[in-house]
Amino acid sequence: MRSLRFVLACVLLIVGRAIAQTTLQFEVASVRPTPGDNSGPPIGMRITGARIQISGYSLKDYIGMAYSLEPPQVIAPEWMTTQRFEIAGNLPVGSTRQQLPQMIQALLVERFQLKVHKESREFPVYALTVNKGGLKITGTPVDPTAPQPPATEVNGSGSPAGVVISMGAGSFGLADNRLEVKNLTMPELANSLTRFSERKTIDATGLTDRFTFTLELSQEDYGFAMMRAAINNGYPVSPQGLRALDGAPSNVLGQYIARTGLVLEERRAPLDVVVVDSALRTPTEN
């Protein structure tokens, strides 16, 4: 299930980036290590009513969730990428899902004694843009008046053959030498592509529709993309794999994305980062 774990961390970023100024906490919450034998709950996130369950993520992943940042923007010790934790909690009355990152922040401070500071650093990035020749895929307009579903799920299924990530209204799949994008917005697509690249991908398209498309990959490039995702998330790759990756394109999926009329342009941009100053390796008692 490693191939599933190393891509699922990105998808909580779609929950929202607005954080209130006042401190907001879970009414009741528990933090438990994920069993080493993978006998814990399924990997992913589910919100039903006032109840939230998140499982299968590392402490570094949770810090990224808490500050709405992706893994490269969390500067943390190596040990924070290994141990996995499960969080279950009750949302306060009147709170919104957009306030969830703030609640995770408060929980990490309480249970892990987490101390961080924020910086802005310049990074090389890929900007997702539209080719001068125009877009070759057709989108579906997003309905801003559509009611929010009573339950929010962010989950996926994985095997040695690849991964499929469900992000509520859409999904991103990389499996069996095929990239399948279903009903995703451009920001969601950019977030997903970041996991398979050595750089963060930012959305610079200005497009507001949802898009669906399928691209066939060569077996070699598919393997390169999966190895890059493993490296991005702290998973071991064999010496033979690392040597093969040295000869791979710097952005393997870019040449395939170009078939849709989208382009990944190399740029530099200032990005917010969170630097971990200190934290407990084991959470305090629930």
C-alpha contacts under 8 A as a table, 3 or more apart, distances in Angstrom:
res1	aa1	res2	aa2	distance
1	M	4	L	5.37
1	M	5	R	6.51
1	M	158	G	6.02
1	M	159	S	6.03
1	M	160	P	7.54
2	R	5	R	5.05
2	R	6	F	6.24
3	S	6	F	5.65
3	S	7	V	6.98
3	S	158	G	6.46
3	S	159	S	6.94
3	S	160	P	6.97
3	S	162	G	6.47
3	S	163	V	6.40
3	S	226	M	7.64
3	S	230	A	7.38
4	L	7	V	5.77
4	L	8	L	6.23
4	L	156	G	6.94
4	L	157	S	6.60
4	L	158	G	5.00
4	L	159	S	7.40
4	L	162	G	7.63
4	L	163	V	5.56
4	L	164	V	7.72
5	R	8	L	5.40
5	R	9	A	7.07
5	R	43	I	7.28
5	R	56	G	6.84
5	R	57	Y	7.18
6	F	9	A	6.68
6	F	229	A	6.67
6	F	230	A	6.30
6	F	233	N	5.65
6	F	235	Y	7.91
7	V	10	C	6.28
7	V	165	I	7.86
7	V	192	S	7.83
7	V	195	R	6.27
7	V	229	A	7.17
8	L	11	V	5.88
8	L	44	G	6.96
8	L	155	N	7.11
8	L	156	G	7.31
8	L	165	I	6.80
9	A	12	L	6.59
9	A	57	Y	6.69
9	A	61	D	5.86
9	A	65	M	7.89
10	C	13	L	6.02
10	C	70	E	6.43
10	C	191	N	6.67
10	C	192	S	6.84
10	C	195	R	7.51
11	V	14	I	5.96
11	V	154	V	6.78
11	V	167	M	6.50
11	V	191	N	7.68
11	V	192	S	7.63
12	L	15	V	5.63
12	L	45	M	7.91
12	L	65	M	6.27
12	L	154	V	7.11
13	L	16	G	6.32
13	L	17	R	7.48
13	L	65	M	6.41
13	L	68	S	5.55
13	L	69	L	7.30
13	L	70	E	7.96
14	I	167	M	7.92
14	I	188	E	7.10
15	V	97	R	6.58
15	V	98	Q	6.03
15	V	100	L	7.78
16	G	68	S	7.65
16	G	97	R	7.39
16	G	98	Q	4.74
16	G	99	Q	7.64
16	G	101	P	7.88
17	R	68	S	6.01
17	R	98	Q	6.64
17	R	101	P	7.67
18	A	98	Q	5.96
18	A	99	Q	6.76
19	I	98	Q	7.04
19	I	99	Q	5.54
19	I	101	P	7.05
19	I	102	Q	5.94
20	A	23	T	7.49
20	A	99	Q	6.87
20	A	102	Q	7.49
23	T	102	Q	7.38
23	T	103	M	7.96
23	T	106	A	7.53
24	L	99	Q	7.77
24	L	102	Q	6.38
24	L	103	M	5.56
24	L	106	A	7.25
25	Q	91	L	7.84
25	Q	92	P	7.32
25	Q	102	Q	7.46
25	Q	103	M	4.61
25	Q	104	I	7.68
25	Q	106	A	5.99
25	Q	107	L	7.03
26	F	29	A	6.09
26	F	89	G	6.08
26	F	90	N	5.64
26	F	91	L	5.23
26	F	92	P	6.03
26	F	103	M	5.93
26	F	107	L	7.59
27	E	89	G	7.16
27	E	90	N	5.46
27	E	91	L	6.05
27	E	92	P	5.51
28	V	89	G	5.38
28	V	90	N	5.45
28	V	91	L	7.95
29	A	87	I	7.03
29	A	88	A	5.52
29	A	89	G	3.97
29	A	90	N	6.54
29	A	107	L	7.97
29	A	286	N	7.42
30	S	86	E	7.93
30	S	87	I	5.68
30	S	88	A	5.41
30	S	89	G	6.40
30	S	286	N	5.42
31	V	85	F	6.63
31	V	86	E	5.68
31	V	87	I	4.76
31	V	88	A	6.90
31	V	111	R	7.80
31	V	283	P	7.14
31	V	286	N	6.70
32	R	85	F	5.51
32	R	86	E	5.24
32	R	87	I	6.71
32	R	283	P	7.88
33	P	83	Q	7.19
33	P	84	R	5.87
33	P	85	F	4.30
33	P	86	E	6.15
34	T	38	N	7.22
34	T	40	G	5.98
34	T	55	S	7.49
34	T	56	G	6.56
34	T	83	Q	7.60
34	T	84	R	5.20
34	T	85	F	4.86
34	T	86	E	5.97
35	P	38	N	5.58
35	P	39	S	6.03
35	P	40	G	5.81
36	G	39	S	7.61
41	P	55	S	6.58
41	P	56	G	7.99
42	P	55	S	6.79
42	P	56	G	7.46
43	I	54	I	7.43
43	I	55	S	5.11
43	I	56	G	4.80
43	I	57	Y	7.78
43	I	155	N	6.58
43	I	156	G	7.44
44	G	54	I	5.70
44	G	55	S	5.54
44	G	56	G	6.63
44	G	153	E	7.70
44	G	154	V	5.64
44	G	155	N	4.33
44	G	156	G	6.95
45	M	52	I	7.32
45	M	53	Q	5.64
45	M	54	I	4.34
45	M	55	S	6.64
45	M	152	T	7.95
45	M	153	E	5.70
45	M	154	V	4.96
45	M	155	N	6.09
46	R	52	I	5.72
46	R	53	Q	5.36
46	R	54	I	6.59
46	R	151	A	7.11
46	R	152	T	5.62
46	R	153	E	4.41
46	R	154	V	6.31
46	R	155	N	7.91
47	I	50	A	7.14
47	I	51	R	5.70
47	I	52	I	4.42
47	I	53	Q	6.59
47	I	151	A	5.36
47	I	152	T	4.97
47	I	153	E	6.39
48	T	51	R	5.31
48	T	52	I	6.48
48	T	150	P	6.52
48	T	151	A	4.52
48	T	152	T	6.70
49	G	150	P	6.47
49	G	151	A	6.61
50	A	90	N	5.47
50	A	91	L	4.91
50	A	92	P	7.36
50	A	93	V	7.78
51	R	88	A	7.54
51	R	89	G	5.96
51	R	90	N	4.70
51	R	91	L	6.20
52	I	88	A	5.69
52	I	89	G	5.44
52	I	90	N	6.31
52	I	91	L	7.34
53	Q	86	E	7.57
53	Q	87	I	5.87
53	Q	88	A	4.48
53	Q	89	G	6.71
54	I	57	Y	7.83
54	I	86	E	5.72
54	I	87	I	5.14
54	I	88	A	6.35
55	S	84	R	7.89
55	S	85	F	6.19
55	S	86	E	4.17
55	S	87	I	6.24
56	G	84	R	5.56
56	G	85	F	5.95
56	G	86	E	6.25
57	Y	61	D	5.81
57	Y	62	Y	6.76
57	Y	84	R	5.09
57	Y	85	F	5.78
57	Y	86	E	7.27
58	S	61	D	5.03
58	S	62	Y	6.42
58	S	80	M	6.37
58	S	81	T	5.34
58	S	82	T	6.23
58	S	83	Q	5.70
58	S	84	R	4.38
58	S	85	F	6.15
59	L	62	Y	5.07
59	L	63	I	6.28
59	L	80	M	5.22
59	L	81	T	6.49
59	L	83	Q	7.21
59	L	84	R	6.89
59	L	85	F	7.21
60	K	63	I	5.09
60	K	64	G	6.32
60	K	71	P	7.37
60	K	74	V	7.04
60	K	76	A	6.88
60	K	80	M	5.27
60	K	81	T	5.70
61	D	64	G	5.09
61	D	65	M	6.29
61	D	71	P	6.87
61	D	81	T	7.56
62	Y	65	M	4.88
62	Y	66	A	6.06
62	Y	104	I	7.47
63	I	66	A	4.98
63	I	67	Y	6.35
63	I	74	V	7.30
63	I	105	Q	7.34
63	I	108	L	7.83
64	G	67	Y	5.40
64	G	68	S	5.60
64	G	69	L	4.60
64	G	70	E	5.60
64	G	71	P	6.31
64	G	73	Q	7.70
64	G	74	V	6.32
65	M	68	S	4.96
65	M	69	L	6.42
65	M	70	E	7.84
65	M	101	P	6.08
65	M	104	I	7.55
66	A	69	L	7.82
66	A	100	L	7.76
66	A	101	P	4.20
66	A	102	Q	6.12
66	A	103	M	7.63
66	A	104	I	5.24
66	A	105	Q	4.97
67	Y	101	P	6.27
67	Y	102	Q	7.67
67	Y	105	Q	7.38
67	Y	274	V	7.87
68	S	101	P	6.93
69	L	73	Q	5.94
69	L	74	V	7.05
69	L	272	D	7.95
69	L	273	V	7.48
70	E	73	Q	5.56
70	E	74	V	6.97
71	P	74	V	5.38
71	P	232	N	7.55
71	P	233	N	7.30
72	P	75	I	7.23
72	P	200	K	7.38
72	P	232	N	7.73
73	Q	271	L	7.51
73	Q	272	D	6.80
73	Q	273	V	4.56
73	Q	274	V	6.44
74	V	273	V	5.80
74	V	274	V	5.11
74	V	275	V	6.15
74	V	276	V	7.66
75	I	273	V	7.16
75	I	274	V	6.12
75	I	275	V	4.67
75	I	276	V	6.16
76	A	80	M	6.75
76	A	275	V	6.30
76	A	276	V	5.23
77	P	80	M	5.82
77	P	81	T	7.93
77	P	276	V	7.71
78	E	81	T	5.81
78	E	82	T	7.59
78	E	234	G	7.78
79	W	82	T	5.61
79	W	83	Q	7.36
80	M	83	Q	6.69
80	M	281	R	7.94
81	T	84	R	7.94
81	T	233	N	7.14
81	T	234	G	6.12
82	T	234	G	7.63
91	L	95	S	6.64
92	P	95	S	5.55
95	S	99	Q	6.76
96	T	99	Q	5.48
96	T	100	L	7.20
97	R	100	L	5.24
98	Q	101	P	7.23
99	Q	102	Q	5.53
99	Q	103	M	6.67
100	L	103	M	5.10
100	L	104	I	6.33
101	P	104	I	5.12
101	P	105	Q	6.22
102	Q	105	Q	4.98
102	Q	106	A	6.38
103	M	106	A	5.19
103	M	107	L	6.25
104	I	107	L	4.99
104	I	108	L	6.17
105	Q	108	L	5.30
105	Q	109	V	6.38
106	A	109	V	5.20
106	A	110	E	6.20
107	L	110	E	5.08
107	L	111	R	5.99
107	L	112	F	7.93
108	L	111	R	5.37
108	L	112	F	5.24
108	L	113	Q	6.65
108	L	114	L	5.85
109	V	112	F	5.62
109	V	113	Q	4.52
109	V	114	L	4.55
109	V	115	K	7.03
110	E	113	Q	5.57
110	E	114	L	7.59
110	E	284	T	7.99
111	R	114	L	7.93
111	R	283	P	4.89
111	R	284	T	4.98
111	R	285	E	7.53
111	R	286	N	7.99
112	F	279	A	5.55
112	F	280	L	4.85
112	F	281	R	7.20
112	F	282	T	6.89
112	F	283	P	4.90
112	F	284	T	6.63
113	Q	278	S	7.65
113	Q	279	A	5.39
113	Q	280	L	6.11
114	L	276	V	7.55
114	L	277	D	7.79
114	L	278	S	5.94
114	L	279	A	4.45
114	L	280	L	7.11
115	K	276	V	6.18
115	K	277	D	5.40
115	K	278	S	5.28
115	K	279	A	6.37
116	V	274	V	6.41
116	V	275	V	5.44
116	V	276	V	4.42
116	V	277	D	5.07
116	V	278	S	7.09
117	H	274	V	5.81
117	H	275	V	5.41
117	H	276	V	6.74
117	H	277	D	7.12
118	K	272	D	7.11
118	K	273	V	5.80
118	K	274	V	4.63
118	K	275	V	6.17
119	E	272	D	5.92
119	E	273	V	5.33
119	E	274	V	6.39
119	E	275	V	7.45
120	S	270	P	6.19
120	S	271	L	5.49
120	S	272	D	4.51
120	S	273	V	5.84
121	R	270	P	5.36
121	R	271	L	5.56
121	R	272	D	6.51
121	R	273	V	6.91
122	E	268	R	6.59
122	E	269	A	5.38
122	E	270	P	4.06
122	E	271	L	6.03
123	F	268	R	5.54
123	F	269	A	5.59
123	F	270	P	6.13
123	F	271	L	6.74
124	P	199	R	6.43
124	P	200	K	7.69
124	P	266	E	7.13
124	P	267	R	5.79
124	P	268	R	4.32
124	P	269	A	6.47
125	V	199	R	5.15
125	V	200	K	5.11
125	V	201	T	5.82
125	V	202	I	7.21
125	V	266	E	6.03
125	V	267	R	5.30
125	V	268	R	5.55
125	V	269	A	6.61
126	Y	199	R	6.45
126	Y	200	K	6.22
126	Y	201	T	4.60
126	Y	202	I	6.28
126	Y	264	L	5.39
126	Y	265	E	5.23
126	Y	266	E	4.85
126	Y	267	R	5.96
127	A	201	T	5.72
127	A	202	I	4.98
127	A	203	D	5.97
127	A	204	A	5.78
127	A	263	V	7.78
127	A	264	L	5.34
127	A	265	E	5.02
127	A	266	E	6.52
127	A	267	R	6.70
128	L	190	A	6.84
128	L	201	T	6.70
128	L	202	I	6.03
128	L	203	D	4.98
128	L	204	A	5.33
128	L	205	T	6.10
128	L	262	L	6.71
128	L	263	V	5.70
128	L	264	L	4.74
128	L	265	E	6.55
129	T	203	D	7.07
129	T	204	A	5.27
129	T	205	T	4.48
129	T	262	L	5.67
129	T	263	V	5.20
129	T	264	L	6.38
129	T	265	E	7.16
130	V	134	G	6.34
130	V	135	L	6.29
130	V	205	T	5.86
130	V	261	G	6.00
130	V	262	L	4.59
130	V	263	V	5.86
131	N	134	G	5.39
131	N	135	L	6.81
131	N	258	A	7.97
131	N	261	G	5.31
131	N	262	L	5.51
131	N	263	V	5.78
133	G	261	G	7.07
134	G	261	G	5.84
135	L	138	T	7.70
135	L	260	T	6.31
135	L	261	G	4.31
135	L	262	L	6.59
136	K	259	R	7.52
136	K	260	T	4.93
136	K	261	G	5.06
137	I	211	F	7.49
137	I	212	T	7.95
137	I	213	F	7.43
137	I	260	T	5.77
137	I	261	G	7.33
138	T	211	F	6.74
138	T	212	T	7.99
139	G	209	D	5.19
139	G	210	R	5.28
139	G	211	F	4.65
139	G	212	T	7.28
140	T	183	N	7.94
140	T	209	D	5.17
140	T	210	R	5.13
140	T	211	F	6.41
141	P	208	T	7.02
141	P	209	D	4.46
141	P	210	R	6.31
142	V	208	T	7.01
142	V	209	D	5.53
142	V	210	R	6.45
143	D	146	A	5.52
149	P	152	T	6.73
152	T	168	G	6.48
153	E	166	S	7.70
153	E	167	M	7.08
153	E	168	G	5.91
154	V	165	I	7.60
154	V	166	S	5.70
154	V	167	M	5.14
154	V	168	G	6.26
155	N	165	I	6.02
155	N	166	S	5.35
155	N	167	M	7.09
156	G	163	V	7.18
156	G	164	V	5.43
156	G	165	I	4.35
156	G	166	S	5.50
157	S	163	V	6.06
157	S	164	V	5.55
157	S	165	I	6.85
158	G	161	A	7.51
158	G	162	G	5.79
158	G	163	V	4.37
158	G	164	V	6.32
159	S	162	G	5.51
159	S	163	V	6.57
161	A	175	A	5.61
161	A	176	D	5.72
162	G	173	G	7.85
162	G	174	L	5.67
162	G	175	A	4.01
162	G	176	D	6.53
162	G	226	M	7.90
163	V	173	G	5.74
163	V	174	L	5.44
163	V	175	A	5.66
164	V	171	S	7.04
164	V	172	F	5.92
164	V	173	G	4.06
164	V	174	L	6.29
164	V	175	A	7.24
165	I	171	S	5.38
165	I	172	F	5.22
165	I	173	G	5.97
166	S	169	A	7.83
166	S	170	G	6.17
166	S	171	S	4.40
166	S	172	F	6.75
167	M	170	G	5.27
167	M	171	S	5.34
167	M	172	F	7.84
168	G	171	S	7.51
169	A	183	N	6.67
169	A	184	L	7.48
170	G	181	V	7.79
170	G	182	K	5.27
170	G	183	N	4.57
170	G	184	L	5.16
171	S	181	V	6.09
171	S	182	K	5.20
171	S	183	N	6.82
171	S	184	L	6.65
172	F	179	L	7.64
172	F	180	E	6.00
172	F	181	V	4.85
172	F	182	K	6.49
172	F	184	L	7.81
172	F	189	L	7.69
172	F	192	S	7.14
173	G	178	R	7.82
173	G	179	L	5.72
173	G	180	E	4.95
173	G	181	V	6.38
174	L	177	N	7.10
174	L	178	R	5.78
174	L	179	L	4.68
174	L	180	E	6.46
175	A	178	R	5.48
175	A	179	L	6.77
177	N	216	E	6.23
177	N	217	L	5.03
177	N	218	S	6.28
177	N	219	Q	5.69
177	N	222	Y	5.48
178	R	214	T	7.08
178	R	215	L	5.78
178	R	216	E	4.62
178	R	217	L	5.46
178	R	222	Y	7.76
179	L	214	T	5.66
179	L	215	L	5.10
179	L	216	E	6.39
179	L	217	L	7.18
180	E	212	T	7.70
180	E	213	F	6.11
180	E	214	T	4.49
180	E	215	L	6.53
181	V	184	L	6.66
181	V	189	L	7.91
181	V	211	F	7.29
181	V	212	T	5.21
181	V	213	F	5.31
181	V	214	T	6.22
182	K	211	F	6.45
182	K	212	T	4.32
182	K	213	F	6.57
183	N	210	R	4.98
183	N	211	F	4.84
183	N	212	T	5.05
184	L	188	E	5.95
184	L	189	L	6.21
184	L	210	R	4.82
184	L	211	F	5.30
184	L	212	T	6.83
185	T	188	E	5.24
185	T	189	L	6.25
185	T	208	T	6.67
185	T	209	D	6.05
185	T	210	R	4.46
185	T	211	F	6.38
186	M	189	L	4.93
186	M	190	A	6.06
186	M	203	D	6.22
186	M	205	T	7.34
186	M	207	L	6.69
186	M	208	T	7.20
186	M	209	D	7.73
186	M	210	R	7.23
186	M	211	F	7.87
187	P	190	A	5.06
187	P	191	N	6.18
187	P	202	I	7.28
187	P	203	D	5.39
188	E	191	N	5.16
188	E	192	S	6.26
189	L	192	S	5.12
189	L	193	L	6.17
190	A	193	L	5.14
190	A	194	T	6.33
190	A	201	T	5.27
190	A	202	I	5.69
190	A	203	D	5.75
191	N	194	T	5.35
191	N	195	R	7.28
191	N	200	K	7.88
191	N	201	T	6.52
191	N	202	I	7.35
192	S	195	R	5.74
192	S	196	F	7.59
193	L	196	F	5.49
193	L	197	S	6.64
193	L	201	T	6.53
193	L	253	L	7.85
194	T	197	S	5.29
194	T	198	E	7.53
194	T	199	R	6.39
194	T	200	K	4.89
194	T	201	T	5.09
195	R	200	K	7.96
195	R	228	R	7.84
195	R	229	A	5.39
195	R	232	N	6.84
196	F	225	A	5.41
196	F	226	M	6.84
196	F	228	R	5.55
196	F	229	A	4.68
196	F	232	N	7.78
196	F	252	V	7.98
196	F	253	L	7.67
197	S	200	K	7.16
197	S	225	A	7.38
197	S	228	R	6.26
197	S	229	A	7.00
197	S	232	N	7.95
197	S	250	S	7.49
197	S	251	N	5.67
197	S	252	V	7.35
197	S	253	L	7.96
198	E	228	R	7.08
198	E	232	N	7.26
198	E	250	S	7.12
198	E	251	N	7.17
201	T	264	L	7.91
203	D	206	G	7.56
215	L	256	Y	6.71
215	L	257	I	7.84
216	E	256	Y	7.92
217	L	221	D	6.39
217	L	222	Y	5.98
217	L	256	Y	7.36
218	S	221	D	5.33
218	S	222	Y	6.11
219	Q	222	Y	5.08
219	Q	223	G	6.27
220	E	223	G	5.21
220	E	224	F	6.34
221	D	224	F	4.90
221	D	225	A	6.19
221	D	248	A	7.80
221	D	252	V	6.29
221	D	253	L	7.85
222	Y	225	A	5.23
222	Y	226	M	6.40
223	G	226	M	5.23
223	G	227	M	6.21
224	F	227	M	5.17
224	F	228	R	6.15
224	F	245	L	6.14
224	F	248	A	6.81
224	F	252	V	7.01
225	A	228	R	5.14
225	A	229	A	6.34
225	A	252	V	6.18
225	A	253	L	7.15
226	M	229	A	5.16
226	M	230	A	6.34
227	M	230	A	5.03
227	M	231	I	6.31
227	M	237	V	6.85
227	M	241	G	7.40
227	M	245	L	7.64
228	R	231	I	5.18
228	R	232	N	6.20
228	R	245	L	7.88
229	A	232	N	5.09
229	A	233	N	6.46
230	A	233	N	5.41
230	A	234	G	6.34
230	A	235	Y	4.97
230	A	236	P	6.99
230	A	237	V	7.15
231	I	234	G	5.28
231	I	235	Y	5.65
231	I	236	P	6.87
231	I	237	V	7.02
232	N	235	Y	7.74
237	V	241	G	6.07
237	V	242	L	6.51
238	S	241	G	5.04
238	S	242	L	6.33
239	P	242	L	5.07
239	P	243	R	6.23
240	Q	243	R	5.21
240	Q	244	A	6.28
241	G	244	A	5.08
241	G	245	L	6.10
242	L	245	L	4.99
242	L	246	D	6.34
243	R	246	D	5.25
243	R	247	G	7.27
244	A	247	G	5.68
244	A	248	A	6.83
245	L	248	A	4.94
248	A	252	V	7.15
249	P	252	V	5.26
251	N	254	G	5.54
251	N	255	Q	7.87
252	V	255	Q	6.66
252	V	256	Y	7.96
253	L	256	Y	5.38
253	L	257	I	6.19
254	G	257	I	5.06
254	G	258	A	6.19
254	G	263	V	7.01
254	G	264	L	6.00
255	Q	258	A	5.31
255	Q	259	R	7.32
256	Y	259	R	5.59
256	Y	260	T	7.88
257	I	260	T	5.72
257	I	261	G	7.41
257	I	262	L	6.00
257	I	263	V	6.82
258	A	261	G	5.30
258	A	262	L	5.04
258	A	263	V	5.34
258	A	264	L	7.84
259	R	262	L	7.22
276	V	279	A	7.58
280	L	283	P	6.41
